């Protein structure tokens, strides 16, 4: 094996090991992908939804459900937030207009009941 081929093989092995270590570190560190909410939420009267928050600047809607789960919805127009807050049934409005219609991300896992 020539010196040039040996160096190429060595470089390939080092690169693969570096990529594998990087993937392992990212998988072992969920904090890197965790979302921390800084959007204040307002309590609402609903049997399903506990609180709702909205960032006008980022167009992000956050909904905390009574089971403890918090979801963040992106690209939500201010009018959708206003209509949700004004709706007689927040859960029905959510089901009809928000759920499945916007990119979403779970912010915090569901709180388990004892």
C-alpha positions as CSV (number, residue, x, y, z in Angstrom):
1,X,0.0,0.0,0.0
2,X,1.4,3.4,-1.0
3,X,1.8,6.1,1.6
4,X,-0.8,8.2,-0.2
5,X,-3.4,5.4,0.0
6,X,-2.5,4.8,3.6
7,X,-3.0,8.5,4.5
8,X,-6.4,8.5,2.7
9,X,-7.5,5.4,4.5
10,X,-6.4,6.9,7.9
11,X,-8.2,10.1,7.1
12,X,-11.4,8.2,6.2
13,X,-11.3,6.2,9.5
14,X,-10.7,9.3,11.6
15,X,-13.6,11.1,9.8
16,X,-16.0,8.2,10.4
17,X,-15.1,8.0,14.0
18,X,-15.5,11.7,14.5
19,X,-19.0,11.6,12.9
20,X,-20.0,8.6,15.1
21,X,-18.8,10.3,18.2
22,X,-20.7,13.5,17.3
23,X,-23.9,11.5,16.7
24,X,-23.5,9.6,20.1
25,X,-22.9,12.9,21.9
26,X,-26.0,14.5,20.4
27,X,-28.2,11.4,21.2
28,X,-26.9,11.3,24.8
29,X,-27.6,14.9,25.4
30,X,-31.3,15.7,25.0
31,X,-30.8,19.1,26.5
32,X,-29.4,20.3,23.1
33,X,-32.8,19.8,21.5
34,X,-35.0,20.6,24.5
35,X,-37.2,23.7,24.1
36,X,-37.5,26.0,27.0
37,X,-40.6,28.2,26.9
38,X,-40.3,31.9,27.7
39,X,-43.8,32.7,26.4
40,X,-46.2,33.7,29.3
41,X,-49.4,31.7,29.2
42,X,-52.8,32.8,30.4
43,X,-55.2,30.4,32.2
44,X,-58.4,29.7,30.3
45,X,-61.7,28.2,31.2
46,X,-61.7,24.8,29.4
47,X,-62.0,21.2,30.2
48,X,-59.1,20.3,27.8
49,X,-56.9,23.4,27.6
50,X,-55.3,24.8,30.8
51,X,-53.4,27.9,29.4
52,X,-52.6,29.6,26.2
53,X,-49.7,31.9,25.3
54,X,-48.7,33.8,22.1
55,X,-45.6,35.6,20.9
56,X,-46.6,38.4,18.4
57,X,-43.0,38.8,17.4
58,X,-42.3,35.2,16.6
59,X,-45.9,34.2,15.7
60,X,-45.7,31.2,18.1
61,X,-48.7,29.9,19.9
62,X,-48.2,27.7,23.0
63,X,-51.0,25.6,24.5
64,X,-50.8,23.8,27.8
65,X,-53.3,21.0,28.1
66,X,-54.9,19.9,31.4
67,X,-52.9,16.7,31.2
68,X,-49.7,18.8,31.5
69,X,-48.5,18.5,27.9
70,X,-47.4,21.8,26.2
71,X,-47.3,22.2,22.5
72,X,-45.8,25.0,20.5
73,X,-47.3,25.9,17.1
74,X,-45.3,28.0,14.7
75,X,-46.4,30.5,11.9
76,X,-49.7,31.3,13.7
77,X,-51.3,34.6,12.7
78,X,-52.3,37.0,15.5
79,X,-55.9,36.7,14.3
80,X,-55.9,32.9,15.0
81,X,-54.7,33.6,18.6
82,X,-57.4,36.3,19.1
83,X,-60.1,34.0,17.7
84,X,-59.0,31.1,19.9
85,X,-59.1,33.3,23.0
86,X,-62.5,34.6,22.1
87,X,-64.0,31.2,21.2
88,X,-66.8,29.9,23.4
89,X,-65.2,26.4,23.2
90,X,-61.4,26.7,23.1
91,X,-61.1,22.9,22.6
92,X,-63.5,22.9,19.6
93,X,-61.7,25.9,18.0
94,X,-58.3,24.2,18.6
95,X,-59.5,20.9,17.0
96,X,-61.0,22.7,14.0
97,X,-58.4,25.4,13.3
98,X,-55.1,24.7,14.9
99,X,-54.4,20.9,15.4
100,X,-52.7,19.6,12.3
101,X,-52.7,22.9,10.5
102,X,-49.5,24.4,11.9
103,X,-45.9,23.0,12.4
104,X,-45.8,21.9,16.0
105,X,-43.4,20.8,18.7
106,X,-43.9,19.3,22.0
107,X,-42.4,21.6,24.6
108,X,-42.7,19.5,27.7
109,X,-43.7,15.9,28.2
110,X,-47.1,15.0,29.7
111,X,-47.3,15.0,33.5
112,X,-48.1,11.5,34.6
113,X,-50.9,11.0,37.2
114,X,-50.2,9.0,40.3
